[in-house]
Amino acid sequence: MEDFWARYIEPSGQPGPDYWNYFAQRLADLATIPEGAAVLDIGTYDGNVLFKAMKKAGARGCGVGIDIYGGGLKMVLPRR
């Protein structure tokens, strides 16, 4: 199954709009994430949404991202 998803998420090398960054920010902006929240991002790939959501959670928040594709985000260290 990982090979199936990897076909669609591997960078193509072609320049184009950064719509992933836009939608990640928009999703985090619209989400109700209180200070100190625990954030779970399922299907995180590179953590784009996760990191934006964790900014809303602040220094006392934490986050975990998981994905079926092993080539994305490797680890999120706790903030200190």
MOPAC internal coordinates of N, CA, C and O (Angstrom, degrees):
PM7 1SCF
backbone

  N    0.0000 0     0.00 0     0.00 0    0    0    0
  C    1.4385 1     0.00 0     0.00 0    1    0    0
  C    1.5334 1   110.47 1     0.00 0    2    1    0
  O    1.2310 1   120.29 1   145.03 1    3    2    1
  N    1.3186 1   117.04 1   -34.97 1    3    2    1
  C    1.4635 1   120.82 1   179.42 1    5    3    2
  C    1.5189 1   110.82 1   -57.55 1    6    5    3
  O    1.2310 1   119.89 1   139.31 1    7    6    5
  N    1.3313 1   117.81 1   -40.69 1    7    6    5
  C    1.4684 1   121.42 1   179.62 1    9    7    6
  C    1.5266 1   111.64 1   -62.44 1   10    9    7
  O    1.2310 1   120.58 1   142.89 1   11   10    9
  N    1.3167 1   116.49 1   -37.11 1   11   10    9
  C    1.4655 1   120.59 1   178.76 1   13   11   10
  C    1.5259 1   110.60 1   -60.28 1   14   13   11
  O    1.2310 1   120.04 1   129.24 1   15   14   13
  N    1.3391 1   117.53 1   -50.76 1   15   14   13
  C    1.4673 1   121.11 1  -177.93 1   17   15   14
  C    1.5236 1   111.48 1   -70.12 1   18   17   15
  O    1.2310 1   120.23 1   145.79 1   19   18   17
  N    1.3135 1   117.17 1   -34.21 1   19   18   17
  C    1.4652 1   120.34 1  -178.69 1   21   19   18
  C    1.5260 1   111.70 1   -60.60 1   22   21   19
  O    1.2310 1   120.12 1   149.48 1   23   22   21
  N    1.3132 1   117.38 1   -30.52 1   23   22   21
  C    1.4740 1   120.05 1   178.34 1   25   23   22
  C    1.5182 1   111.58 1   -60.16 1   26   25   23
  O    1.2310 1   120.14 1   147.88 1   27   26   25
  N    1.3124 1   117.33 1   -32.12 1   27   26   25
  C    1.4604 1   121.23 1  -173.67 1   29   27   26
  C    1.5250 1   113.53 1   -95.69 1   30   29   27
  O    1.2310 1   119.68 1   162.74 1   31   30   29
  N    1.3140 1   118.21 1   -17.26 1   31   30   29
  C    1.4619 1   118.62 1  -175.57 1   33   31   30
  C    1.5160 1   113.48 1  -109.76 1   34   33   31
  O    1.2310 1   119.53 1   170.46 1   35   34   33
  N    1.3130 1   118.51 1    -9.54 1   35   34   33
  C    1.4548 1   119.76 1   176.85 1   37   35   34
  C    1.5274 1   108.88 1   -66.89 1   38   37   35
  O    1.2310 1   119.85 1   -42.40 1   39   38   37
  N    1.3312 1   117.90 1   137.60 1   39   38   37
  C    1.4653 1   119.73 1   178.69 1   41   39   38
  C    1.5261 1   111.26 1   -61.01 1   42   41   39
  O    1.2310 1   120.85 1   -39.04 1   43   42   41
  N    1.3105 1   115.97 1   140.96 1   43   42   41
  C    1.4613 1   120.44 1  -178.65 1   45   43   42
  C    1.5175 1   112.16 1   -87.77 1   46   45   43
  O    1.2310 1   120.05 1   164.41 1   47   46   45
  N    1.3274 1   117.51 1   -15.59 1   47   46   45
  C    1.4480 1   121.43 1  -176.86 1   49   47   46
  C    1.5199 1   112.47 1    83.48 1   50   49   47
  O    1.2310 1   120.42 1   176.12 1   51   50   49
  N    1.3275 1   116.80 1    -3.88 1   51   50   49
  C    1.4537 1   121.25 1   179.94 1   53   51   50
  C    1.5258 1   110.15 1   -90.06 1   54   53   51
  O    1.2310 1   120.10 1   -44.01 1   55   54   53
  N    1.3319 1   117.42 1   135.99 1   55   54   53
  C    1.4636 1   118.91 1   176.48 1   57   55   54
  C    1.5246 1   110.09 1   -67.81 1   58   57   55
  O    1.2310 1   121.11 1   -29.63 1   59   58   57
  N    1.2943 1   115.48 1   150.37 1   59   58   57
  C    1.4597 1   119.55 1   179.43 1   61   59   58
  C    1.5088 1   110.35 1  -176.40 1   62   61   59
  O    1.2310 1   120.57 1     1.49 1   63   62   61
  N    1.3088 1   116.52 1  -178.51 1   63   62   61
  C    1.4644 1   119.86 1  -178.21 1   65   63   62
  C    1.5245 1   111.02 1   -68.04 1   66   65   63
  O    1.2310 1   121.13 1   -32.93 1   67   66   65
  N    1.2948 1   115.45 1   147.07 1   67   66   65
  C    1.4617 1   120.69 1   179.12 1   69   67   66
  C    1.5292 1   109.11 1   -89.84 1   70   69   67
  O    1.2310 1   121.27 1  -117.99 1   71   70   69
  N    1.3407 1   115.18 1    62.01 1   71   70   69
  C    1.4611 1   118.48 1  -176.49 1   73   71   70
  C    1.5113 1   112.60 1   -70.91 1   74   73   71
  O    1.2310 1   119.56 1   153.45 1   75   74   73
  N    1.3245 1   118.45 1   -26.55 1   75   74   73
  C    1.4682 1   119.69 1   177.96 1   77   75   74
  C    1.5199 1   110.00 1   -61.84 1   78   77   75
  O    1.2310 1   120.20 1   135.55 1   79   78   77
  N    1.3283 1   117.23 1   -44.45 1   79   78   77
  C    1.4611 1   121.43 1   179.77 1   81   79   78
  C    1.5294 1   110.52 1   -63.97 1   82   81   79
  O    1.2310 1   120.34 1   137.53 1   83   82   81
  N    1.3300 1   116.96 1   -42.47 1   83   82   81
  C    1.4682 1   121.15 1   179.45 1   85   83   82
  C    1.5236 1   110.74 1   -60.61 1   86   85   83
  O    1.2310 1   120.01 1   129.04 1   87   86   85
  N    1.3380 1   117.59 1   -50.96 1   87   86   85
  C    1.4567 1   120.62 1  -177.32 1   89   87   86
  C    1.5269 1   111.90 1   -69.08 1   90   89   87
  O    1.2310 1   120.00 1   147.68 1   91   90   89
  N    1.3167 1   117.60 1   -32.32 1   91   90   89
  C    1.4698 1   120.19 1   175.81 1   93   91   90
  C    1.5242 1   109.79 1   -62.98 1   94   93   91
  O    1.2310 1   120.47 1   134.27 1   95   94   93
  N    1.3191 1   116.71 1   -45.73 1   95   94   93
  C    1.4621 1   120.23 1   179.16 1   97   95   94
  C    1.5214 1   111.29 1   -65.87 1   98   97   95
  O    1.2310 1   120.80 1   138.85 1   99   98   97
  N    1.3151 1   116.07 1   -41.15 1   99   98   97
  C    1.4773 1   120.59 1   179.90 1  101   99   98
  C    1.5234 1   110.76 1   -62.90 1  102  101   99
  O    1.2310 1   120.09 1   136.97 1  103  102  101
  N    1.3157 1   117.44 1   -43.03 1  103  102  101
  C    1.4535 1   121.53 1   178.54 1  105  103  102
  C    1.5285 1   111.01 1   -62.26 1  106  105  103
  O    1.2310 1   120.36 1   134.37 1  107  106  105
  N    1.3187 1   116.92 1   -45.63 1  107  106  105
  C    1.4632 1   120.56 1   178.65 1  109  107  106
  C    1.5286 1   110.63 1   -64.09 1  110  109  107
  O    1.2310 1   120.06 1   140.97 1  111  110  109
  N    1.3222 1   117.49 1   -39.03 1  111  110  109
  C    1.4648 1   120.92 1   179.37 1  113  111  110
  C    1.5216 1   111.83 1   -63.36 1  114  113  111
  O    1.2310 1   120.25 1   141.53 1  115  114  113
  N    1.3206 1   117.14 1   -38.47 1  115  114  113
  C    1.4693 1   121.39 1  -177.03 1  117  115  114
  C    1.5302 1   113.42 1   -81.71 1  118  117  115
  O    1.2310 1   120.37 1   160.00 1  119  118  117
  N    1.3212 1   116.91 1   -20.00 1  119  118  117
  C    1.4710 1   120.69 1  -177.80 1  121  119  118
  C    1.5261 1   110.77 1   -75.18 1  122  121  119
  O    1.2310 1   121.05 1   -35.75 1  123  122  121
  N    1.3188 1   115.59 1   144.25 1  123  122  121
  C    1.4569 1   121.29 1   174.35 1  125  123  122
  C    1.5216 1   107.54 1   -87.89 1  126  125  123
  O    1.2310 1   121.03 1   -79.86 1  127  126  125
  N    1.3278 1   115.63 1   100.14 1  127  126  125
  C    1.4604 1   121.47 1  -178.09 1  129  127  126
  C    1.5222 1   107.27 1  -124.42 1  130  129  127
  O    1.2310 1   120.23 1   -75.90 1  131  130  129
  N    1.3348 1   117.16 1   104.10 1  131  130  129
  C    1.4667 1   119.00 1  -178.81 1  133  131  130
  C    1.5278 1   112.42 1   -76.10 1  134  133  131
  O    1.2310 1   120.68 1   -19.68 1  135  134  133
  N    1.2933 1   116.31 1   160.32 1  135  134  133
  C    1.4716 1   122.78 1   174.74 1  137  135  134
  C    1.5272 1   108.58 1   -55.01 1  138  137  135
  O    1.2310 1   120.47 1   -48.59 1  139  138  137
  N    1.3193 1   116.70 1   131.41 1  139  138  137
  C    1.4615 1   122.11 1   178.11 1  141  139  138
  C    1.5189 1   114.37 1    84.97 1  142  141  139
  O    1.2310 1   119.80 1  -172.06 1  143  142  141
  N    1.3235 1   118.00 1     7.94 1  143  142  141
  C    1.4694 1   121.56 1  -177.05 1  145  143  142
  C    1.5232 1   111.80 1   -70.11 1  146  145  143
  O    1.2310 1   121.50 1   -24.52 1  147  146  145
  N    1.3185 1   114.73 1   155.48 1  147  146  145
  C    1.4582 1   122.08 1   169.72 1  149  147  146
  C    1.5284 1   106.62 1   -97.73 1  150  149  147
  O    1.2310 1   120.25 1   -54.04 1  151  150  149
  N    1.3306 1   117.13 1   125.96 1  151  150  149
  C    1.4564 1   122.84 1  -175.49 1  153  151  150
  C    1.5259 1   109.30 1  -110.33 1  154  153  151
  O    1.2310 1   120.36 1   -51.13 1  155  154  153
  N    1.3316 1   116.91 1   128.87 1  155  154  153
  C    1.4617 1   122.74 1   175.36 1  157  155  154
  C    1.5134 1   107.99 1  -116.44 1  158  157  155
  O    1.2310 1   120.39 1   -57.08 1  159  158  157
  N    1.3239 1   116.86 1   122.92 1  159  158  157
  C    1.4637 1   122.63 1   178.81 1  161  159  158
  C    1.5202 1   108.19 1  -116.07 1  162  161  159
  O    1.2310 1   121.00 1   -71.36 1  163  162  161
  N    1.3269 1   115.70 1   108.64 1  163  162  161
  C    1.4613 1   121.20 1   179.44 1  165  163  162
  C    1.5226 1   108.00 1   -95.26 1  166  165  163
  O    1.2310 1   120.78 1   -55.57 1  167  166  165
  N    1.3202 1   116.11 1   124.43 1  167  166  165
  C    1.4546 1   121.31 1  -173.99 1  169  167  166
  C    1.5200 1   110.33 1    84.74 1  170  169  167
  O    1.2310 1   120.75 1  -140.42 1  171  170  169
  N    1.3130 1   116.17 1    39.58 1  171  170  169
  C    1.4694 1   122.51 1  -170.44 1  173  171  170
  C    1.5243 1   114.99 1   -70.66 1  174  173  171
  O    1.2310 1   119.47 1   152.83 1  175  174  173
  N    1.2995 1   118.61 1   -27.17 1  175  174  173
  C    1.4670 1   125.99 1  -171.95 1  177  175  174
  C    1.5264 1   111.21 1    47.55 1  178  177  175
  O    1.2310 1   119.34 1    83.11 1  179  178  177
  N    1.3254 1   118.86 1   -96.89 1  179  178  177
  C    1.4745 1   119.66 1  -176.14 1  181  179  178
  C    1.5217 1   112.83 1   -97.52 1  182  181  179
  O    1.2310 1   119.67 1  -177.22 1  183  182  181
  N    1.3185 1   118.23 1     2.78 1  183  182  181
  C    1.4604 1   121.38 1   177.15 1  185  183  182
  C    1.5149 1   114.51 1    83.14 1  186  185  183
  O    1.2310 1   119.74 1  -167.53 1  187  186  185
  N    1.3223 1   118.10 1    12.47 1  187  186  185
  C    1.4527 1   121.34 1  -176.66 1  189  187  186
  C    1.5297 1   112.37 1   -55.44 1  190  189  187
  O    1.2310 1   120.03 1   129.89 1  191  190  189
  N    1.3235 1   117.54 1   -50.11 1  191  190  189
  C    1.4583 1   121.05 1   178.66 1  193  191  190
  C    1.5242 1   109.80 1   -70.80 1  194  193  191
  O    1.2310 1   120.25 1   138.37 1  195  194  193
  N    1.3137 1   117.12 1   -41.63 1  195  194  193
  C    1.4570 1   121.71 1  -177.83 1  197  195  194
  C    1.5242 1   111.94 1   -56.65 1  198  197  195
  O    1.2310 1   120.14 1   131.92 1  199  198  197
  N    1.3275 1   117.33 1   -48.08 1  199  198  197
  C    1.4623 1   119.95 1  -177.69 1  201  199  198
  C    1.5222 1   111.90 1   -66.53 1  202  201  199
  O    1.2310 1   120.01 1   144.06 1  203  202  201
  N    1.3191 1   117.59 1   -35.94 1  203  202  201
  C    1.4608 1   120.72 1   177.92 1  205  203  202
  C    1.5284 1   110.21 1   -69.31 1  206  205  203
  O    1.2310 1   120.47 1   140.89 1  207  206  205
  N    1.3218 1   116.71 1   -39.11 1  207  206  205
  C    1.4595 1   120.58 1   177.92 1  209  207  206
  C    1.5250 1   111.08 1   -67.58 1  210  209  207
  O    1.2310 1   120.49 1   142.87 1  211  210  209
  N    1.3307 1   116.67 1   -37.13 1  211  210  209
  C    1.4576 1   120.19 1   179.86 1  213  211  210
  C    1.5320 1   111.44 1   -67.28 1  214  213  211
  O    1.2310 1   120.08 1   151.32 1  215  214  213
  N    1.3249 1   117.46 1   -28.68 1  215  214  213
  C    1.4712 1   119.49 1   175.03 1  217  215  214
  C    1.5149 1   110.21 1   -61.09 1  218  217  215
  O    1.2310 1   120.29 1   141.01 1  219  218  217
  N    1.3477 1   117.05 1   -38.99 1  219  218  217
  C    1.4573 1   120.59 1   177.86 1  221  219  218
  C    1.5267 1   111.15 1   -68.79 1  222  221  219
  O    1.2310 1   120.26 1   147.29 1  223  222  221
  N    1.3256 1   117.11 1   -32.71 1  223  222  221
  C    1.4627 1   121.33 1   179.74 1  225  223  222
  C    1.5257 1   111.46 1   -71.89 1  226  225  223
  O    1.2310 1   120.80 1   158.27 1  227  226  225
  N    1.3248 1   116.08 1   -21.73 1  227  226  225
  C    1.4651 1   120.23 1   175.95 1  229  227  226
  C    1.5155 1   113.97 1    78.52 1  230  229  227
  O    1.2310 1   121.68 1     5.35 1  231  230  229
  N    1.3111 1   114.38 1  -174.65 1  231  230  229
  C    1.4659 1   121.76 1  -175.55 1  233  231  230
  C    1.5265 1   112.48 1   -65.24 1  234  233  231
  O    1.2310 1   119.76 1   155.81 1  235  234  233
  N    1.3158 1   118.06 1   -24.19 1  235  234  233
  C    1.4630 1   120.87 1  -179.61 1  237  235  234
  C    1.5193 1   112.43 1   -91.18 1  238  237  235
  O    1.2310 1   120.24 1   176.12 1  239  238  237
  N    1.3270 1   117.15 1    -3.88 1  239  238  237
  C    1.4579 1   121.17 1   178.94 1  241  239  238
  C    1.5138 1   111.82 1   -86.25 1  242  241  239
  O    1.2310 1   121.18 1    -5.79 1  243  242  241
  N    1.3236 1   115.35 1   174.21 1  243  242  241
  C    1.4557 1   120.40 1   177.16 1  245  243  242
  C    1.5250 1   107.99 1  -145.96 1  246  245  243
  O    1.2310 1   120.85 1   -16.13 1  247  246  245
  N    1.3207 1   115.98 1   163.87 1  247  246  245
  C    1.4509 1   119.46 1  -178.99 1  249  247  246
  C    1.5115 1   112.43 1  -147.27 1  250  249  247
  O    1.2310 1   121.69 1   -30.27 1  251  250  249
  N    1.3325 1   114.38 1   149.73 1  251  250  249
  C    1.4643 1   122.41 1   176.43 1  253  251  250
  C    1.5230 1   106.94 1  -134.89 1  254  253  251
  O    1.2310 1   120.96 1   -48.67 1  255  254  253
  N    1.3198 1   115.77 1   131.33 1  255  254  253
  C    1.4560 1   120.82 1   175.82 1  257  255  254
  C    1.5076 1   110.03 1  -122.44 1  258  257  255
  O    1.2310 1   120.56 1   -45.54 1  259  258  257
  N    1.3364 1   116.53 1   134.46 1  259  258  257
  C    1.4640 1   121.20 1   177.42 1  261  259  258
  C    1.5243 1   108.81 1  -128.82 1  262  261  259
  O    1.2310 1   121.39 1   -29.93 1  263  262  261
  N    1.3245 1   114.95 1   150.07 1  263  262  261
  C    1.4572 1   120.10 1   179.57 1  265  263  262
  C    1.5178 1   109.42 1  -155.85 1  266  265  263
  O    1.2310 1   120.33 1   -32.01 1  267  266  265
  N    1.3231 1   116.98 1   147.99 1  267  266  265
  C    1.4551 1   121.88 1   178.30 1  269  267  266
  C    1.5270 1   110.80 1   -70.84 1  270  269  267
  O    1.2310 1   120.30 1   153.79 1  271  270  269
  N    1.3242 1   117.04 1   -26.21 1  271  270  269
  C    1.4611 1   122.53 1  -177.76 1  273  271  270
  C    1.5225 1   109.62 1   -86.53 1  274  273  271
  O    1.2310 1   120.38 1   -59.45 1  275  274  273
  N    1.3151 1   116.88 1   120.55 1  275  274  273
  C    1.4580 1   121.55 1  -175.96 1  277  275  274
  C    1.5150 1   115.16 1   -77.49 1  278  277  275
  O    1.2310 1   119.02 1   172.58 1  279  278  277
  N    1.3253 1   119.47 1    -7.42 1  279  278  277
  C    1.4515 1   121.72 1  -176.86 1  281  279  278
  C    1.5114 1   114.38 1   -89.95 1  282  281  279
  O    1.2310 1   119.59 1  -175.94 1  283  282  281
  N    1.3076 1   118.39 1     4.06 1  283  282  281
  C    1.4547 1   121.58 1  -177.66 1  285  283  282
  C    1.5122 1   111.93 1   -93.99 1  286  285  283
  O    1.2310 1   121.42 1    46.65 1  287  286  285
  N    1.3031 1   114.89 1  -133.35 1  287  286  285
  C    1.4545 1   122.94 1  -178.07 1  289  287  286
  C    1.5248 1   110.08 1   -63.14 1  290  289  287
  O    1.2310 1   120.73 1   -46.87 1  291  290  289
  N    1.3117 1   116.20 1   133.13 1  291  290  289
  C    1.4635 1   120.42 1  -178.41 1  293  291  290
  C    1.5322 1   112.11 1   -97.89 1  294  293  291
  O    1.2310 1   120.24 1   137.52 1  295  294  293
  N    1.3168 1   117.15 1   -42.48 1  295  294  293
  C    1.4571 1   118.61 1  -173.43 1  297  295  294
  C    1.5152 1   109.78 1  -162.06 1  298  297  295
  O    1.2310 1   120.89 1   -36.29 1  299  298  297
  N    1.3081 1   115.91 1   143.71 1  299  298  297
  C    1.4588 1   121.04 1   172.11 1  301  299  298
  C    1.5230 1   106.43 1  -118.26 1  302  301  299
  O    1.2310 1   121.00 1   -59.77 1  303  302  301
  N    1.3000 1   115.70 1   120.23 1  303  302  301
  C    1.4629 1   120.25 1  -179.61 1  305  303  302
  C    1.5168 1   108.97 1   -87.58 1  306  305  303
  O    1.2310 1   120.30 1   -33.18 1  307  306  305
  N    1.3272 1   117.03 1   146.82 1  307  306  305
  C    1.4662 1   119.49 1   178.84 1  309  307  306
  C    1.5244 1   110.94 1   -64.94 1  310  309  307
  O    1.2310 1   121.38 1   -34.58 1  311  310  309
  N    1.3041 1   114.96 1   145.42 1  311  310  309
  C    1.4607 1   119.78 1   175.93 1  313  311  310
  C    1.5166 1   108.65 1   -77.31 1  314  313  311
  O    1.2310 1   121.29 1   -32.94 1  315  314  313
  N    1.3024 1   115.13 1   147.06 1  315  314  313
  C    1.4739 1   119.44 1   178.85 1  317  315  314
  C    1.4972 1   109.54 1  -122.81 1  318  317  315
  O    1.2310 1   120.10 1   180.00 1  319  318  317

